[in-house]
Every structure is written in C-alpha cells, then in structure tokens.
Amino acid sequence: MLRQALHEITLPTRGRGLYEFTGKVAAWMAQNEFTTGLVTLHLRHTSASLLIQENADPDVRRDLENFFTRLVPDGDRLFVHTIEGDDDMPAHVRTALTAVNLSIPVNEGRMALGTWQGIYLWEHRRSPHSRTVTIHFVGE
C-alpha cells in the first residue's frame, strides 16, 4: 500500500561547516517502518545546502570547505549584496553551486547510501543558524 509522510527537523549549526544528520533521517524512517520508496530532503534556506558526501575521513569535509573558500571568498568586491555581512553573498553563491534538495531510494527499510556516504547540511554562513529540513517519504 502506497504511503506518504512529511516531517521537519531543525538542525542547529555553529557556523560554517558540514553537519552530518544521516542518523536523524534513518531514525524517522525506522520509527515509521518504511520499507521501499523514495525519501526526499528539502532545505528551506538560501545560504546553506544539502550534500551526500564521505563520512569517514574528516579531511574530505575540510578540503571541500577550503576549495569553496578559494572559489567564493568572503568579502569579494564583485558582490553588492552584503546586507548581512561580507559572507552573505558568498553563502548564496555556494548554495547555487550545490543543492537544497536530495532524493534517496529506500530499499528494505534503509536508504540506498554507499558504505561511506552520509547526508550533510552544509552551513555557508560564519555565524550559527537554525536550519529547517523538510523530509518527504513516498512508498511502502
């Protein structure tokens, strides 16, 4: 029987960086006993993004952050939109280059993630924020 469910989670950040929340999604799915289908995640913000990335070696996350710092530096004179500081527009550009939606197949009650894959919120602002992720499941 086809089921649908919607859920929201709030993720606090301490500022710029990657925050894994795979376990929160998996726990919600287990609580609802979903078996087969598709889980979609949507981040309701324009200065952070969602990412599936390696969750074993923290150097991967550090290297990603260093690369984006070089690619889209804070305080670049190119940007006019600085209402909330010199990291404001760079955060929006980082979001535009990544994603605010992820879709993950579900099989036998588990997300079809690879061995070293985790789901991350990538905070692009330097200051702490509270970010909301909407989770939608459709399937059995």
N, C-alpha and C positions, 0 to 999 in steps of 0.2 A: 504494500500500500504506500503510495506516494505521500511524503510528509514534507512540510516546510516549517522552519523555525527561524526566528530572528532574536538576536541577543546583542547587547552592547557591553563593552568593557572599557574601563578607563585606565590608562597607563600613565603614571607619573614619570617624568624624566628629571634628571639632574642637570640637564643642559645637553649640548651637542654630543652625539654618540649613538651607538646601536644598542637597543634593548630587546633581548630575546623574550618572546612571550608564547612560544610554541606550547608549553605546558598548560597555559590558560585555555587555549583553544581546544586542546586534546581533552582536558578535564570537562569542559562544557559538552563536547561531543559524547564522551563516555556517560556523563550524567543523563543525557537524553537517549542513550542507547542507539545512536545512528549506526547503520551498518554499511550502506552503499549509497553513493551520491556525489554531490559536489558542495564544498564549503567555499564561500566567497567572503573575503575580508575587504572592508572599505574604510579608509582613514578619512575622517571628516575635518581635515585641516589642509592648509596650503603651504605650510612651511616645515613639513615633516613628510616622511614617506614610509612605504612598506617594502620589505625586501625578504627574499628567501636567500639565505647565504650559509656558508660553512659555520658550524657551531663548535668546532673542535679547537682550532688554533686562533687565539685572540689577535695574532699578528695580521690575519686577514682583515679583520674589522679595523685595526689601526691603519693598515695600508690603504683601505678604501677611504677612510677619513682623510688621510694625508693627500691622496690623489685629488679628492674633491676640494680640499683646501687650496691646492695649487690651481685646479681648474677654475674654481669660482671663489676667488679670495674675498674676504670681508673688506669693506672699505674701498672697493674698486671705484674709481672716479666715473666709470661708464654708467653707473646706476644713479638714477634720480630718486627713486623710491627708497627713502631712508627714514620714514616716519618713526619706526621703532628701533632705529639704530643702524650701524654700519653692517650688521649681519642680516638685516631684514630682506633686502632684495636677493642677496646670495642664497638665502634659505629658499626663496620661491624658485630660483633657477635650479637649485639642487632637486627640488620636488618635481619640477618639469622634466628633468633628465632621468628621473627614476619612476616610481609608480605610487598611486594611492589605492590601487585595487590588486588583489591577488585571488586567484581561483585554484583550488587544490582538490583533486579527485580523492574520494574516500572509498576504501575497499576493506571489507571485513572489519569495520569499525575503526580503522586507522587512516590517517591522512597519508597519501602516497608520496611521502617525502623520502629522499635518499638518506643513507646512513648518517651523513654529516650535515644534513640540511636542517636549518632552523628558521623560524619566522621571526622577523625583527621589525620593530618600529625604529626608524632612523630619524632621530631628532636633529634638525638642521639649525636650530637656534642655540645660542650660547647659554641663555638663561633657562631655568627649569620651567616646564609646562605640564599641563594635564591634557593628555590626548585621548580622544574617543575613537574606538574602532567598532564598527558595526559588523557583526558576523551573521551571515545568512547560510542556512543549510537547506538543500533540496535533495530528496532521495528517500531511502527507506531506513 
